[in-house]
Structure formats: C-alpha cells, structure tokens
C-alpha cells in the first residue's frame, strides 16, 4: 500500500482500531460455529472473506510503513555520519536546549 505514513495520532488510532475490529470479528466468527443454516453460513463466509482482506491490507500497510521507517533511518544515519550503533544511539537521545 502506498498510502500516507501513519504519523498522526489519528492515523495511529485508526490502525489500532482496525486491529481491534479484526480481532473482535475473528472472535465472533470463531464463537458462532454452532449456528447452522444458509443465512448463518453465508454471513460467516462473507465475514471470513472481509477479515482476510482486512488482515492482508493491514499487513501490507504495516510492511510499507516499516520499510519507509528503515529508509528514513538509513538516510538520517548517512546525513549525520552515524557509522556505529553507539553514534546512532547517542544522537537519538541527544537533546538540544
């Protein structure tokens, strides 16, 4: 997914909400296996397909986000000439007053 980076609290909250909805829907799907009938089976099938699509999209978004974070970190390391892990760590915690 090439969407915007989740940098705002609203986007992070939406991602968290999506994870929670997926978890709740999976629980609902697992807890309704005792119900039989065409309507239940159709509804469960649709829910299972929607869960699969949502889970795959969330994974793609998270992978893209991690890739962008790694790229930005590498650029910052080059810019500041952080050649060692120690230099990176010290720069990360350096406060300019």
N, C-alpha and C positions, 0 to 999 in steps of 0.2 A: 504494500500500500504506500503510495507516495503522498499521503496527506500531510497536513501540518504537524509539526512536532508538538507533543503534549507538554508544553512548557507552562501553561497557566494552571492555576488551581482548579479551574472549571473543567479543563480537559482531563486532568488527573482524576478528578472526582468522577467524571463520566466513565473513564476507563475502569475505575473501581466499581462503579455502579453496574457496568456491563459484566464484569467478573461475577458480581453478586447475583445478578439476574440469571446468568448461565448456571451458576451453582444451584440456585433455587429451582430452576427449571429441570435440571438433571435430577434433583431430589424428588420433585413432583413426578417426573417420568418413572423413576425407579419405584416410587411408592404407589403407583396406580396400576401395577401389573395384574392385580386381582380382578380388575373390572374388564368384563368381556362385552362383546357386541361390536357391530360395524362402526357405530359412531365413535366409540372409545378407541378402537383400533385406528381409525382414520385420524382422529385428533392426536393420538400418541405418535403416529407416523409423521404427521406434519410438524409436531413439536421436536421430534428427533432430528428431522432434516434441518429445521431452523437452528437448533442447537449446534449441529455440526457446522453449518455455515458461519454462525456467530463465533464459535470457538476457533475456526480456521482464520477468520478475518482478524480476530483479536491477536492470534499468534503472529500473523503477518505484520500487523501494526507494531507489535512489540519488537519483533525482529528488526524491522526497519528503524525503529527508534533506537535500539541498541547499536545498530550499525552507524547511525548518524552520531550518536554519542561517542563511539570509538573514533570515528573520523575527526570529530571536533577536538577530542583529547589529543590525538596524534598531531593535529595542526598546532594546538597550543604548546605541546612539547617542543615542536620544531621552532616555533616563534620565540619561545623563552630559552631555547637551547638546553632543555632538561634532558641530559644524557643518561642520568641514572634514576633509579626509583627513589632514592633519597632526595634528589633535587626536585622531583615532581611532588613528593610529599611535603617538603618544606615550602614550596611555592603554594601548594594547596592551602596550607594553614597560615601563610604569611598575611598579616593584617596591615593594611596601610591606614594610618590615622590621619 
